Amino acid sequence: MTVNTELIVLNHTRFGESSIVLHTLSKEYGRRSFLVRIGKKTPMSMFLPLAILEADVVENPKATLWTAHGFSSCEPLFRLRGDMYKNSIAMFMSEVLFRILKEEGREDGLYEWCVRQILTLDALESDFSNFHIWFLLELAVAMGFSPSYDDLAPFADGYYSEIRKFISSSFSEAMLIPMTGSTRTRLCEIIIRYLEFHGETSLNIRSLDVLNEIYGS
């Protein structure tokens, strides 16, 4: 059976010379991977981190790896793709989702929440340097953890006032909190440790180092 669906690109893995295993998040399938053939009609440029695509998924109960084809873009994300800083945040967000979500696991409403996060990042014209911190906190909520200051304090390593200020702020206020690049990195590490603890997994987010380099000290 073939099902038309929307999905978010999280990552991909090379599979032979002309195919990839595409790791995605969708409303219908949650976190699921598909075999995709790459060619003129399906170039690799379609599968950038957090791309929101429409595709035809071929469900095969006899196969562990289903196939997908007929890809088209649902959202161009021009402002996100044209900004080095936003692109680095998108890489970070996609890696976090890829590593924290379980294969074939489903969280009600998570796909719609992720789409809103992506479109918000795309729409912001300025003051988005703290967006990835906000994303991590809201992801914890979306996954049912609902972190408070007291929940995060055991992981804070001395950054208590920064955590308290951020977690008590509205979105617009949080985007305007002045921070150095190293402080942003430390807050992300704190929330990631919190997510690792509650998710009982090790995330090892490599793109956080890239963010730290881009935003500097």
N, C-alpha and C positions, 0 to 999 in steps of 0.2 A: 504494500500500500504506500502511495506517495502522499505526503502531507506538506502543504505550504505553510511556512512558519517564519517568524522573525527571530533573529538570534544576535547575540553580542559576541564578538571575537575576543577571546581571552589569550590565546596562544596558538602556536602551530608547531608541528614536528614533521621534518622531512620523511617521506615514505617513498623510497625509490627515486628515480630521476624526474618523474613528471607528476607526482602526487604528494599530498601532505595529509597528515592527520590534524584536523582543525578542532581545537578545543573551544567550546562555546557555552554560553548560557542562554536559555530560552524559557519562555513561559510554559511551553508544552513538555519539555524534556528536562528542565533544570540544567545542571552541569552535565554536558554530554559531548563526546568526541565523534567526529564524522570523517570518513575517507573522502577526499576531494581531489579530483583530477585538475591539474593546472594547465592552462593553455591560453590561446588568444582571447577566448570568450571569458576566461576566468583567470586573470593575471594575479600574481602575488600581491600587487598593490591594493587589491581589494581587502586584504586581510590584515590591515594595520590594527594595533591595539585599540580596543573599544569600538571598532567599526560596528554599526548597527545595520544588519543586512537582512534581506528576505531571501529565502531559499526553498527548494523542494527537497524534502527529506524522504528517502526511500526506506521505509521500515521493513526490516527482515528479521522475523523472530528466530530464524536459524543462524543468524550471524551476530557476533558480539560487537562488531564495528559496522554501523550502518553507513550508507553513502549519502552525500548531498550534492546538489547541482543547481543550475539555473539561478545563480546569485545576482542580486541587484541591491544597490544601496538605498536604504530607507532615509538616511540623514547624511548630508554631505559633510558636515562638521568642518566647514572651511576655516573658521576662525581658530579652531583647535589645531588643525593640521598646519596652519600657517604661523604658529607661534611655538618657538623652541621650548619655552617654559611650560606651556600647556601640554605639549607633546610628552615632555618628561613626566609630568603628573599623570597623564593618561597611561604611560608605560607602567608607572608605579601602581596605579589602580588596577590595571588588568593583571599584573603579576600577583597582587594580593588576592584578587578574586580567584585566579587560577590555582593558587596554592591552598587557600583556605576552604574552598568549596569541594565537596566530595563528588567523585564521578558518579553520575546518575542520581545524585542527591537533589532534592527539591525543597525550596523554602517558599512558602506562599507569599506572593507579592514582591519577591526579591528582584525578579526581572524588571518589573515596572519601576521599582525603586532605582535600579541601576540606570535605566534609561533616563530618568529624571536627573540623576547625578551627572551623566554624560552631557546632556543638553544644557544643564546649568553651567558646567565648566565651559562649554562651547560659547555660551551667550555672554559670559562675563568679559567686560572690556578692560577692566583693571582690578587691582586689589584682590588677586586670587592666589597669592603666594602661600596662604595658609589653607588652601582648599583641601589638600591631601590629608591634613590633620582632621579637618571636619569630616571628610569622607570616612576615615577610619572609625571615628566615634559613632557616626550614623550607621556604618556597616555593623558595628557591634549591636546597636539597637535593632537593626533589621534582622539580625540573626537571633534575636531574643535574649541578649545578654543585659541590655539596659545599664550601662556603666554609670555610676555616680562617682563623686569625688572620693568617697570612702572606699569604693571598689578599686579605684586606680591608685590610691595613695601607697599601697604596698609595693607598687612597681615604679614609683616616681623618682627614686634616686636623687632626692634633693630638689626636684623641680615641682615642689608642692604649689607654690603661688602661681606658677605658669599654668599648671593643670587646673587649678581652681578657677582662674580667670577665664580660661578657654571654655571649660565645661559649663560655666554659668552665663555665657554670652549667647546672644542670638546669632544667626548666621551672618547677618550684615556686620554686627559688632565683632565677631570672631575674625572676619576677613581683614579687619583694620587693626588688629592687635599687632604692635610692632615687635618683631622678633628677628634675631640673627638666624642665618642659615643653620648654624650648629644647634641652636635651641629648637628649631623646627625638627631637625633630625632626631634630637633626643626625645621630643614629645612623641614623634612617630614610633620610635623604638619602645617607649613606655606602653603605648596602646597596643603595639604588635605583641609585646610580651603578655599583656592582658588577654589578647585574642588567643595566643598560643596556650595559655593556661586553661582558658575555658573551652577551647576547641580540642585540647589534649593532642596537640600536634606541633611540630617545628616548622616555621614558615620560611625562614632564610630568604628574606626579600632582598635580592641583589640590586634592584633598581633604586633603592634608597640611597646607595652610594652615589649614583648618577645624579640624583636630585641634590644631594649635598654639594657635589662639585659644581653644578650649574648655579645654585643659589649662593654659593660661597659661604664664608664665615660670618 
